[in-house]
Amino acid sequence: MLIDSIKLVIWDLDDTFWQGTISEGDISLVPDNVQAVQDLLDRGIMNSICSKNDFGVVHAFLSQQGNLWERFVFPSINWEAKGYRIRKIIEDMNLRPTNVLFIDDNEANLNEARFYCPDIQILPASRLSELYTAIESYKGKMDFAHSRLERYRVLETKQVAMSKAESNLAFLKASDIRVYIDHKCQDVDRIVELVGRTNQLNYTKLRQSRDELLSYLKSDEYDTASIYAKDSYGDYGCIGFYCLEKKEQSLIHFLFSCRTLGMGIEQWVYQRLSSPTLKVVGQVANPAETSEDRSYIRDISYEEFFAKSIAEKKDRGSTCSILFKGPCDLEAIVPLMENMGKVKTEFNYIGDNDTTVAGFNHSAHILESLTLSDTDIETIIQDAPFMDPGDFKTNLFSEHYDIVFYSLLPDEHQGVYKNKNTGWKISYNSLNYSLTDPKKWEKYITGDYENNYPFTEDILRNFSDKYQFIGGLDKKDVVQNLKAIREKLPQDTLLVLMLGSEIESEVNNEEFANSAPRHIEINNAVKELFKNQDNVEIINMTDFITSQDCFNGCTNHFSKKVYFEIAQRAAAIINTYTHANAVVYEPDSWHMKVKRRMAKFKHSFDKRVRKLKAKWGK
């Protein structure tokens, strides 16, 4: 099963999606199937239904299951034979049978589907585990916002309206089709996706790599453009791309998404280009050249096409809410920036027992903050008294942020310990300083590891009896945790991940020894996970390291120049995403000297207040 080629899964229901027959009595959902539907949507793969049943009964049941009904499009539920209905679902969705998978427990139904759609992929319900496995192997672009689902919802609405129109041309004229032609080709990822995946309206079918496509975009010898479309029913986003060799007036690429099939946009664009040479490869759904009138399509500007999103960004600029979450790398850049809107921070801090509270910035603690009760936290601290309740508290999910800057240094640097009974994980200090290694205990007790906690051998021995040291968090766990964090954040929140330096400082001490190899391993896994995700940005510290002078004592600490450049990158992201006007000041400017003095005074004052509260019990 080639999951990356599948665009639609059509489900039978009785004894397939659920156990039992709904018309005969009780049925029970199969949890793995419900999860599969969700996982498919997250990957931009649609779900439909072709079932012999009563529509009203099925609709009522699925609507009561956490509104499961809304996860399916173009459902066909009646008592007619399935073959023809499956073909109609595929046609209505403007898809090809080869990109569709049909699942049924009845072999006759599978064979009937193959008769009407010879190229369709089929799967007996007894082999559904193959689908679950295939989903996990998916390597395409993720769609956690379910934007593709929304576009097929638009198509459903259009199908109803089209059936009521007096003619197809009358329907198209009433649809108010608007097109924006982007000659800057700003969404390169979408162009790469279109070149690699489109078929029905891909006239040259030339599959090329990102680097090959970029060579066209950067050359003056080619006229390139990405095509955006919308109508009165919805916004279809970037739906096409062309690359025209200027001298020969020959199209190298000319392709459009099937989501706009039947709108005539590809023919309208071809007419605008004065019908250049086009060598069509293979079959296409529509000819590029037509004598039919396409004047109902309007060419509009960037400002008109994106008016709504521009207004929303401006609104976000005036009320922008940003969270900076992490250790010293973020704490060093935030003071350099101003005019960012409403800023909140979750930096390491000194707790009531004068020890550094840093655990709440580790991804394991972030997720545990959602599940651990106050009693659970008390139990953890009884066994690990060097921890603080604050290690398990975060406002990451309790408030809405436009942008979250999150550093991965805690995941890449801190040691992780697993409770032998409950499986709870806690992070503490460097992964090079194992709390459960008796050879390290003396330095903990003497304070050589700079933790400020009054360790004793009894405390360390008791902790070692309860917890197992597992080293640093495995890259698979880091990826899984980040994926969960991204899913739990609102889809319109931009997550900016700060990755550790992949170049090693030559003056590392024991705490930071061998940091770079671990950074490389985790960074590569994270970049692979989010390479095609629009609501995730990455700032890699490595990009700012030009020599050993860029470090300040270890691989995780940097010079003022590096922090200034990172702050500039962060400000650019803020200004692009929110239309704010964040500014960055040079570290040694008069403005920053005054800010540092004020911050130093505030830090001393806050520390004195904490000590007084601890002394008087308030």
Buried (B, 14 or more C-beta within 10 A) or exposed (E): BEBBBBBBBBBBBBBBBBEBEBEEEEBEBBEEBBEBBBBBBBBBBBBBBBBBBBBEEBBEBBEEEEEBBEBBBBBBBEEEEBBBBBBBBBEBBBBBBBBBBBBBBBEEBBEBBBEBBEEBBBBBBEEBEEBEEBBEEBEBBBBBBBEBBEBBBBBBEBEEEBEEBEEEEEBBBEBEBBBBBBEEBEBEBBBBBBBBBBBBBBBBBBEBEEEEBBEBBEEEEBBBBBBBBBBEBBBBBBBBBBBBBEEEEBBBBBBBBBBBBBBBBBBBBBBBBEEBEBEBEEEBBBEBEBEEEBEBBEEBEBEEBBEEEBEBBEEBBEEBBBBBBBBBBBBBBBBBBBBBBEBEBBBBBBBEBBBBBBBBBBBBBBBBBEEBEEEBBEBBBEBBBBBBBBBBBBEBBEEEBBBBBBBBBBBBBBBBBBBEEEEBBBBBBBBBBBBBEEEBBEBBBEEEBEBEBBBEEEBBEBBBEBBEBBEBBBBEBBBBBBBBBBEEBEEEBBBBBBBBBBBBBEEBEEBBBEBBEBBBBBBEBBBEBBEBBBBBBBBBBBBBBEEEEBBBEBBBBBBBBBBBBBBBBBBEBBBEBBBBEBBBBEBEEEEBEEBEEEEEEEEEEEEEEBEEEEEEEE
